[in-house]
Amino acid sequence: MLRTLSRGALAGAAGTTALNAVTYLDMAVRARPSSSTPERTVDALAGRAHVEIPGDGPQRQARLTGLGALNGIALGAGIGVIAAGLRRIGVRPPWWAGSVGVAGLAMAASAVPMARLGVSDPRTWSAADWLSDALPHLAYGFVAHEAISA
């Protein structure tokens, strides 16, 4: 069981690195600004939990930015653990289906809370918005799935 947790967390971390690389490449190529949804999600979660993020202005914003990134890393590692657990119990799809499945799980794990918290509504996203979210998640899914399968 510990091996499954370790393998999943490492695969999730590798997938998160791939997701970030594709996201930053997209930002560099299209001169697209970074998304504020990670910080806004953390802010909304903190509000729901009645937890104050300390600081004023730039200090608070810096903390939210850091917490948003850490939340993404934790989410990526967690999805990797879930995928490794599924593999352990015998779920072994072909690489393409496993990659898409892990990508879809990661997309849902980030988009559903944002939608439920009122941070973003995926139903209003443009095709370009969906593409800029889907491609990094597909990179995550491929790398995480292959790392788990190795």
C-alpha positions in Angstrom: 0.0 0.0 0.0 2.8 2.4 0.8 4.4 1.7 -2.5 1.1 2.5 -4.3 0.9 5.8 -2.3 4.4 6.7 -3.1 4.1 5.8 -6.8 0.9 7.7 -7.1 2.2 10.8 -5.4 5.4 10.8 -7.5 3.4 10.2 -10.7 1.1 13.1 -9.7 4.1 15.3 -9.1 5.5 14.5 -12.5 2.1 15.1 -14.1 1.8 18.4 -12.3 5.2 19.4 -13.7 4.0 18.6 -17.2 0.8 20.5 -16.7 2.7 23.6 -15.5 5.2 23.3 -18.4 2.4 23.2 -21.0 0.6 26.1 -19.2 3.7 28.3 -19.1 4.5 27.5 -22.7 1.0 28.5 -23.7 1.4 31.8 -21.7 4.7 32.5 -23.4 3.5 31.7 -26.9 0.2 33.5 -26.7 1.3 36.2 -24.3 -1.6 35.0 -22.1 -1.6 36.3 -18.5 -1.7 33.8 -15.6 -5.0 32.7 -14.3 -6.3 34.1 -11.0 -8.6 31.2 -10.4 -6.2 29.3 -8.1 -6.0 32.2 -5.7 -9.7 33.0 -5.9 -10.5 29.3 -5.2 -8.2 29.3 -2.1 -9.8 32.6 -1.0 -13.3 31.2 -1.4 -12.3 28.0 0.4 -10.8 30.0 3.3 -14.0 32.0 3.5 -16.1 28.9 3.7 -13.9 27.4 6.4 -13.8 30.7 8.3 -10.1 30.9 8.1 -8.4 34.3 7.6 -5.6 34.7 5.2 -3.4 37.2 7.0 -1.9 40.4 5.4 -3.1 43.4 3.6 -2.9 44.1 -0.1 0.2 42.7 -1.7 1.1 40.5 1.3 -2.3 38.8 1.3 -2.2 38.4 -2.5 1.3 36.8 -2.3 0.0 34.3 0.2 -3.0 33.5 -1.9 -0.8 33.0 -5.0 1.5 30.7 -3.0 -1.5 28.8 -1.5 -3.1 28.5 -4.9 0.0 26.9 -6.3 0.4 24.6 -3.4 -3.2 23.6 -3.7 -2.6 22.6 -7.4 0.4 20.6 -6.4 -1.5 18.8 -3.7 -4.4 18.2 -6.1 -2.0 16.8 -8.7 -0.4 14.4 -6.2 -3.8 13.4 -4.9 -5.1 12.5 -8.3 -1.9 10.5 -8.9 -2.6 8.5 -5.7 -6.2 7.8 -6.8 -4.9 6.7 -10.3 -2.3 4.4 -8.7 -4.9 3.0 -6.4 -7.2 2.2 -9.3 -4.2 0.4 -11.0 -3.5 -1.6 -7.9 -7.1 -2.9 -7.8 -6.8 -4.0 -11.5 -7.9 -1.0 -13.6 -5.4 -1.1 -16.4 -6.8 0.7 -19.5 -4.6 1.2 -22.6 -2.3 4.3 -22.4 -4.6 6.6 -24.4 -7.7 5.8 -22.3 -5.8 5.9 -19.1 -4.2 9.2 -20.0 -7.6 10.8 -21.0 -9.2 9.3 -17.9 -6.6 10.7 -15.5 -6.7 14.0 -17.3 -10.5 14.1 -17.0 -10.3 13.3 -13.3 -7.8 16.1 -12.8 -9.9 18.6 -14.8 -13.0 17.7 -12.8 -11.2 17.9 -9.5 -10.2 21.5 -10.3 -13.2 22.8 -12.2 -16.0 21.4 -10.0 -14.9 23.1 -6.8 -14.3 26.4 -8.8 -17.8 26.2 -10.1 -19.4 25.2 -6.8 -17.6 28.1 -5.1 -18.7 30.5 -7.8 -15.1 31.3 -8.8 -15.6 30.2 -12.4 -18.4 28.7 -14.5 -17.1 26.3 -17.1 -20.4 26.5 -18.9 -19.5 30.0 -20.0 -15.9 29.2 -21.2 -15.0 29.8 -24.8 -13.4 27.1 -27.0 -10.0 28.8 -26.4 -10.7 28.7 -22.6 -11.5 25.0 -22.8 -8.4 24.3 -25.0 -6.1 26.2 -22.6 -7.4 24.1 -19.8 -7.7 20.7 -21.6 -4.2 20.6 -23.2 -2.3 21.0 -19.9 -4.5 18.5 -18.2 -3.9 16.0 -21.1 -0.2 16.5 -20.5 -0.8 15.8 -16.8 -2.9 12.7 -17.6 -0.3 11.3 -20.0 2.7 11.8 -17.8 0.9 10.6 -14.6 -0.5 7.5 -16.3 2.8 6.6 -17.8 4.6 7.1 -14.6 2.1 4.9 -12.7 2.3 2.2 -15.5 6.1 2.1 -15.6 
